[in-house]
Amino acid sequence: MPRPEETPQPPSARTGLRVAVLGATGLVGREMTRLLEESRIPVAELLPLASARRADRTVRFRGEDVPVRAVSADAFQGVDLVLASAGGSVSREWLPVAAAAGAVCVDNTSAFRMDDGVPLVVPEVNAAALDGIRPGSGRGAIIANPNCSTIQLVVALEPLRRAFGIERVVVSTYQSISGAGRGAVDEFRAATTTIMDAGDDGAEVKRESPAFDVLARIGDIEDDGVTTEERKMVLETPKIMGADVPVDVTCVRVPVFTGHAESVWVETTGPVSVEDARRVMAAFPGITVTDATDVPRPRDVAGDTDVHVGRFRDARTARHGVQFWVVADNLLKGAAWNAIQIAERLADAATPAAAGV
């Protein structure tokens, strides 16, 4: 690996892509690095990036410990592809710099999701939004990865929209602790231990902890009573699906380490039966439909990249509609895997010189 002061080779002079992972030491950053190793993306060089206080660490890639570098403007010189998951403020500061240097950036934060001109992509639903974007071309771009709960929702909704049309959606989420980051996981472990050791009702644990509890508030509550997490799902869903899909949502944090679940009620434009819904979902890429008596659980799907759907039943209060249960690994399909899917499609479309074809 070249030292920071060395000039990186242009794409035409090397084989593969120079890939940076911004936020490489975090939960999602480490997952993206692991998945990169298993992906079809031709990685010529990996550059793990993080804040200066984490720059003394390493990440494992292809059997080697790769040093983490402190993020800076110089770090993006010669980079073809950036996978970012270091927080919205970090992305806002550094991804325009990376794009200006010619890198195509896939951002896993909320920083750019609703910006005009920034594609918000779930490959199973709207991969066409990536057309014309090619890492290694020298033309930088920013692509947004949606909210974790939005991703699994739209994957489940899209086959219904295509087959029957959608009038409205009502969803309640049951979101795991890891969706709030590594610090939240550590706090959850400590709070759970405190309650178990004390043998009481958790009086010593701060009120917003989900240890042995559920919290019907994720993010700040805005003036209309909707939380920032709920607002993301309401706004992101129609942008991804390219259609007016009204969504009412309640987001809840539950005491689960990994895996988000959703109870979904859908009113369709045309008639739909439970059998119809199961059939079109089972044929859709990225969905696993469970047996009628099998209810997918977060623990069951941990480590799986599919969206799992079960507990189908009629939406009896709708003219036409169905209800179902959706579960996915929020660190994979809800974050790292969706970003890798985007990056794989970009790499497939990369210039021959950059891809080593």
C-alpha positions in Angstrom: 0.0 0.0 0.0 1.5 3.4 -0.9 2.3 5.9 1.8 -0.1 8.9 2.1 2.5 11.2 0.5 2.9 9.0 -2.6 0.9 9.8 -5.7 -1.7 7.1 -6.5 -1.8 5.6 -9.9 -4.6 6.7 -12.3 -7.2 4.1 -13.1 -5.8 3.5 -16.6 -2.4 2.5 -15.1 -3.7 -0.2 -12.7 -6.2 -3.1 -12.4 -9.3 -2.6 -10.3 -10.7 0.2 -8.1 -9.2 2.1 -5.3 -11.8 1.9 -2.6 -12.0 4.0 0.6 -14.2 3.1 3.6 -15.1 6.2 5.6 -16.0 5.1 9.2 -14.1 1.9 8.8 -13.9 1.2 12.5 -17.7 1.4 13.2 -20.2 -1.4 13.1 -21.4 -0.8 9.6 -17.9 0.1 8.3 -16.5 -3.2 9.5 -19.4 -5.0 7.8 -18.8 -3.2 4.6 -15.1 -4.1 4.6 -16.0 -7.7 5.2 -18.5 -7.8 2.4 -16.1 -6.0 0.1 -13.8 -8.9 0.5 -16.5 -11.3 -0.6 -18.0 -9.1 -3.3 -17.3 -9.0 -7.1 -16.0 -5.5 -6.8 -12.4 -5.5 -8.2 -10.6 -3.8 -5.2 -7.1 -2.9 -6.2 -6.5 -1.1 -2.9 -8.5 -0.6 0.3 -8.1 2.6 2.2 -9.8 2.5 5.6 -10.5 6.1 6.9 -11.7 7.3 10.3 -11.3 10.2 12.6 -7.8 11.1 13.8 -8.4 9.5 17.2 -9.1 6.1 15.5 -6.3 6.3 13.0 -4.0 4.1 15.1 -6.2 1.1 14.4 -6.3 -1.6 11.7 -9.0 -3.4 9.8 -8.7 -7.0 8.5 -8.9 -7.3 4.7 -7.8 -10.3 2.6 -5.8 -11.8 5.4 -3.9 -8.6 6.2 -4.2 -5.9 8.9 -4.7 -2.7 6.9 -3.8 0.6 8.8 -6.6 3.1 9.3 -5.8 6.6 8.0 -7.1 9.9 9.4 -9.6 11.4 6.9 -8.4 14.4 5.1 -8.7 16.0 1.6 -5.5 14.3 0.5 -6.9 10.9 1.4 -9.4 11.0 -1.4 -6.9 11.7 -4.2 -6.9 8.9 -6.7 -9.9 7.2 -5.0 -12.5 5.7 -7.3 -15.1 4.6 -4.8 -16.0 5.7 -1.3 -18.3 3.7 1.1 -19.2 6.0 3.9 -20.8 5.3 7.3 -19.3 7.7 9.8 -22.3 9.9 10.7 -24.2 12.6 8.8 -21.9 15.5 9.8 -18.8 13.6 8.6 -20.4 12.8 5.3 -21.6 16.4 4.8 -18.0 17.6 5.4 -16.0 15.1 3.4 -18.1 13.5 0.6 -18.4 16.7 -1.5 -14.6 16.8 -1.2 -14.3 13.2 -2.3 -16.7 13.7 -5.2 -14.8 16.8 -6.3 -11.7 14.7 -6.4 -13.5 12.3 -8.8 -14.7 9.6 -6.4 -18.2 8.0 -6.6 -19.5 8.0 -3.0 -22.1 5.6 -1.5 -23.3 7.2 1.7 -25.0 5.3 4.5 -26.1 8.4 6.5 -29.1 10.6 6.2 -27.0 13.6 5.0 -27.9 13.6 1.3 -31.0 11.3 1.1 -33.5 14.0 0.3 -31.2 16.2 -1.7 -32.3 16.9 -5.3 -30.0 15.2 -7.8 -28.8 12.6 -5.3 -30.1 9.1 -6.1 -31.6 7.2 -3.1 -31.2 3.6 -4.1 -32.4 0.1 -3.1 -31.1 -2.0 -6.1 -34.0 -4.4 -6.1 -36.4 -1.4 -6.5 -34.7 1.4 -8.4 -31.3 0.3 -9.8 -31.9 2.4 -12.9 -31.2 5.5 -10.8 -27.5 4.5 -11.0 -27.4 4.7 -14.8 -24.5 6.8 -16.1 -22.5 6.8 -12.8 -19.2 5.0 -13.2 -16.4 4.8 -10.6 -13.0 5.2 -12.2 -14.3 7.6 -14.8 -13.0 10.7 -12.9 -16.5 12.0 -12.6 -17.5 12.1 -8.9 -21.0 11.6 -7.6 -22.9 11.0 -4.3 -25.4 8.2 -4.0 -27.5 7.8 -0.8 -28.2 4.5 1.0 -31.7 4.8 2.6 -32.7 4.4 6.2 -32.4 0.8 7.4 -36.2 0.5 8.1 -37.1 2.1 4.8 -34.9 -0.4 2.9 -36.7 -3.5 4.1 -40.1 -1.9 3.8 -39.7 -0.9 0.1 -38.3 -4.2 -0.9 -41.5 -5.9 0.5 -43.8 -3.2 -1.0 -42.4 -3.0 -4.5 -43.7 -6.4 -5.8 -47.2 -5.4 -4.5 -47.0 -2.0 -6.1 -46.0 -3.4 -9.5 -48.7 -6.1 -9.4 -51.6 -4.4 -7.7 -50.9 -0.7 -7.0 -50.7 0.8 -3.5 -53.1 3.3 -2.0 -51.6 3.6 1.5 -49.3 1.9 4.0 -49.5 1.8 7.8 -46.3 0.3 9.5 -45.0 -0.1 13.0 -41.3 -0.8 13.4 -39.5 -2.8 16.1 -35.9 -1.7 15.7 -32.9 -3.2 17.3 -30.2 -1.5 19.4 -27.5 -1.8 16.8 -29.4 0.6 14.6 -28.2 3.3 17.0 -24.5 2.4 16.7 -21.8 0.7 18.7 -22.1 3.1 21.7 -25.8 2.3 22.0 -25.0 -1.4 22.0 -22.4 -0.9 24.8 -24.9 1.1 26.8 -27.6 -1.5 26.3 -25.3 -4.3 27.6 -24.3 -2.2 30.7 -27.9 -1.3 31.4 -29.1 -4.9 31.1 -26.4 -6.1 33.5 -27.2 -3.3 36.0 -30.9 -4.4 36.1 -30.1 -8.1 36.3 -27.5 -7.5 39.1 -29.7 -5.1 41.0 -32.8 -7.3 40.8 -35.0 -4.2 40.6 -37.0 -2.3 38.0 -34.0 -0.4 36.6 -34.3 2.8 38.6 -30.5 3.3 38.2 -30.8 3.0 34.4 -31.5 6.2 32.4 -35.1 6.5 31.3 -34.3 6.3 27.5 -32.6 3.0 27.8 -34.5 0.1 26.0 -33.1 -2.5 28.5 -36.1 -4.7 29.5 -38.3 -2.0 27.9 -39.6 -0.6 24.5 -39.3 3.0 23.4 -41.9 4.4 21.0 -39.6 7.2 20.0 -36.5 7.1 17.8 -35.0 10.5 17.2 -36.5 13.8 18.1 -40.2 14.4 18.2 -41.1 17.3 15.9 -43.9 19.8 16.2 -46.5 17.5 14.6 -45.7 14.6 16.9 -43.7 12.7 14.2 -40.2 11.6 15.1 -37.2 12.2 12.8 -36.9 8.5 12.3 -40.6 8.2 11.2 -40.1 11.3 8.9 -37.3 9.5 7.1 -39.5 6.5 6.2 -42.4 8.8 5.2 -40.2 10.9 2.8 -37.8 8.2 1.6 -40.4 5.6 0.5 -42.0 7.5 -2.4 -38.6 8.9 -3.5 -37.2 5.3 -3.9 -40.4 3.8 -5.4 -40.9 6.7 -7.8 -44.6 6.8 -6.8 -46.9 8.6 -4.4 -47.0 6.0 -1.6 -48.6 7.5 1.5 -47.0 6.0 4.7 -48.1 6.3 8.3 -45.5 4.9 10.7 -44.6 4.5 14.3 -41.0 3.6 15.1 -40.1 1.7 18.2 -36.8 0.7 19.7 -36.8 -2.8 21.3 -34.3 -4.8 23.4 -32.8 -6.8 20.5 -29.2 -6.6 19.5 -29.5 -7.0 15.7 -32.4 -7.2 13.3 -35.3 -4.8 12.6 -38.9 -6.1 12.3 -42.0 -4.3 10.9 -45.7 -4.9 11.0 -47.1 -3.7 7.7 -50.7 -3.0 6.6 -51.1 -2.2 2.9 -54.2 -1.1 1.0 -53.8 -1.9 -2.7 -55.4 -0.3 -5.7 -56.7 -3.6 -7.1 -57.9 -6.8 -5.5 -55.2 -8.9 -3.8 -55.4 -12.1 -1.8 -52.9 -13.5 0.7 -51.9 -16.1 -1.9 -51.4 -13.4 -4.5 -49.2 -11.4 -2.1 -47.1 -14.5 -1.2 -46.7 -15.4 -4.9 -45.4 -12.0 -6.1 -43.1 -11.5 -3.1 -41.6 -15.0 -3.4 -40.7 -14.3 -7.1 -39.1 -10.9 -6.2 -35.3 -10.7 -5.8 -34.0 -10.3 -2.3 -37.1 -11.6 -0.5 -37.5 -14.8 1.4 -41.2 -15.7 2.1 -41.6 -18.0 5.1 -44.1 -20.8 5.5 -47.5 -19.8 6.6 -47.0 -21.0 10.1 -43.4 -19.8 10.4 -42.8 -16.3 11.8 -39.4 -14.8 11.0 -37.5 -13.4 14.0 -34.5 -11.0 14.1 -32.4 -13.8 15.7 -33.3 -16.1 12.8 -32.2 -13.6 10.1 -29.0 -12.3 11.6 -26.3 -12.6 9.1 -28.7 -13.1 6.1 -28.9 -10.5 3.4 -32.5 -11.1 2.3 -35.6 -9.4 3.5 -37.8 -12.1 5.2 -41.6 -11.8 5.0 -44.2 -13.9 6.8 -47.5 -13.8 8.8 -49.6 -12.8 5.8 -53.3 -12.1 6.4 -56.1 -10.0 4.9 -56.3 -6.3 5.7 -60.0 -6.6 6.7 -60.6 -2.8 7.1 -59.3 -2.0 3.6 -61.3 -2.4 0.4 -58.3 -4.4 -1.0 -55.2 -5.2 1.0 -53.0 -7.4 3.0 -51.0 -7.4 6.2 -47.6 -9.1 6.8 -44.5 -9.1 9.0 -41.1 -8.1 7.7 -37.7 -8.8 9.3 -34.2 -8.1 8.1 -30.6 -7.7 9.4 -30.3 -3.9 9.8 -26.5 -4.0 9.6 -26.6 -6.0 6.4 -29.6 -5.4 4.1 -30.4 -2.3 6.1 -26.9 -0.8 5.7 -23.7 -2.5 4.6 -25.1 -5.0 2.2 -27.4 -2.5 0.4 -24.3 -0.3 0.0 -22.3 -3.2 -1.4 -25.1 -4.1 -3.8 -25.0 -0.5 -5.1 -21.2 -0.6 -5.4 -21.3 -3.9 -7.3 -23.7 -2.4 -9.8 -21.5 0.6 -10.2 -18.4 -1.6 -10.6 -20.1 -3.6 -13.3 -20.7 -0.4 -15.2 -17.2 1.0 -14.6 -14.9 1.8 -17.4 -12.9 -1.2 -18.8 -9.6 0.4 -17.6 -10.8 0.9 -14.1 -12.4 -2.6 -13.8 -9.4 -4.3 -15.3 -11.5 -5.8 -18.1 
